[in-house]
Amino acid sequence: MRLDKYLKVSRLIKRRTVANEACDKERINVNGRVAKASYEVKVGDVIQLNLGTRVLSVEVLSLSESPRKEAAAAMYRELGSS
């Protein structure tokens, strides 16, 4: 699954276009490297989101094309934020 789509379906970012823009502005890192929106997310990847003054790190636990709202939070595990 593409990174921008994963960020949207997991509800880490509200819209896919916003996720795409964040990737273009190099605010999303995967496994310590700047990632493009087309990056193929895999289970076990660590995604770091630099959104404004907040930094959020999550580990990918599962991939699902269209999860329900309750299941979206189970797609990742929060590692830390600041």
C-alpha positions as CSV (number, residue, x, y, z in Angstrom):
1,M,0.0,0.0,0.0
2,R,1.3,3.5,-0.8
3,L,2.4,5.6,2.1
4,D,-0.1,8.5,1.4
5,K,-3.0,6.0,1.3
6,Y,-1.8,4.3,4.5
7,L,-1.6,7.6,6.4
8,K,-5.2,8.3,5.3
9,V,-6.8,4.9,6.0
10,S,-5.1,4.6,9.3
11,R,-6.4,8.1,10.1
12,L,-3.0,9.5,11.0
13,I,-3.6,12.3,8.5
14,K,-7.2,13.3,7.6
15,R,-6.9,13.5,3.8
16,R,-4.8,11.7,1.2
17,T,-3.9,15.0,-0.5
18,V,-2.6,16.4,2.8
19,A,-0.6,13.2,3.3
20,N,0.8,13.6,-0.2
21,E,1.8,17.3,0.5
22,A,3.5,16.3,3.7
23,C,5.6,13.7,1.8
24,D,6.5,16.3,-0.8
25,K,7.6,18.7,1.9
26,E,9.8,15.9,3.4
27,R,7.9,15.8,6.7
28,I,7.4,12.0,6.6
29,N,10.3,9.6,7.4
30,V,10.1,5.9,7.1
31,N,12.8,3.8,8.9
32,G,14.9,7.0,9.3
33,R,14.8,8.1,5.7
34,V,12.7,10.7,4.0
35,A,9.9,8.9,2.1
36,K,7.9,9.8,-1.0
37,A,4.1,9.3,-1.2
38,S,4.6,6.3,-3.5
39,Y,6.7,4.4,-0.9
40,E,5.3,0.9,-0.4
41,V,4.5,0.5,3.3
42,K,5.3,-2.9,4.9
43,V,4.4,-4.3,8.3
44,G,7.2,-3.4,10.7
45,D,8.0,-0.1,9.1
46,V,8.5,2.8,11.5
47,I,6.9,6.0,10.3
48,Q,7.8,9.4,11.8
49,L,5.5,12.3,11.1
50,N,6.8,15.9,11.6
51,L,3.7,17.9,11.7
52,G,4.2,21.5,12.9
53,T,5.8,21.4,16.3
54,R,4.6,17.8,16.9
55,V,6.6,14.7,16.1
56,L,4.8,11.4,16.1
57,S,6.5,8.0,15.6
58,V,4.4,4.9,14.8
59,E,5.1,1.3,13.9
60,V,3.0,-0.3,11.2
61,L,1.2,-3.4,12.6
62,S,-1.2,-4.2,9.7
63,L,-2.3,-3.1,6.3
64,S,-6.0,-2.8,5.3
65,E,-7.5,-1.2,2.3
66,S,-10.7,0.1,4.0
67,P,-10.8,-0.4,7.8
68,R,-13.6,0.7,10.0
69,K,-13.0,3.7,12.3
70,E,-12.5,1.4,15.3
71,A,-10.0,-0.8,13.4
72,A,-8.0,2.0,12.0
73,A,-6.2,2.7,15.3
74,A,-5.1,-1.0,15.4
75,M,-3.2,-0.6,12.2
76,Y,-0.3,1.0,14.1
77,R,1.4,1.3,17.5
78,E,2.4,4.7,18.7
79,L,6.1,4.7,19.7
80,G,6.3,8.2,20.9
81,S,5.5,11.8,20.3
82,S,6.7,15.2,21.3
